Amino acid sequence: MNGKLMGAMGGVFLCLTVVAYAQTLTQVGFVTANAPALGVKVQGNYLYFAEPGSPSGVFRSVDVSDPANPVALASFATPGLIIDVWVQETFQGAFAFLGMADNEAGIRVMDVSNPPVPIPFGGMEPMTTEHPYPPEFISIV
């Protein structure tokens, strides 16, 4: 993002920019969230994050090509709480990997090649029902 830093704080999503040093951050724009933003990730000109909800979570995409005027693009309800988001571009497109909690523990995958229209792509349940714990974080290697 050419020197721009994105961050989340409380129930409001903030877009921040680095002015000179990391100690001098200035808010330049924001998108209001319905709940604290979780798993905030930036991929190109798009920002992705999750909102906890009841009984489900929400996956959101935002166009941040103009940080002073970010545009909320999509909200997609998921069957469970999302605790982390990871976005990866591949030769097949761009995908968001969602770390799920609660009864939907595991990973869900969204095709975000067209950020205004995220499409469910697949997923994976926990490998064992004995310890169906959600992933602590997601990292693609």
Secondary structure, DSSP 8 states (H G I E B T S, - for coil): -TTEEEEEETTEEEEEEESSSTT-EEEEEEEE-SS--EEEEEETTEEEEEE--SS-EEEEEEE-SSTTS-EEEEEEEESS-EEEEEEEEETTEEEEEEEE-GGG-EEEEEE-SSTTS-EEEEEE--S-SSS----S-----
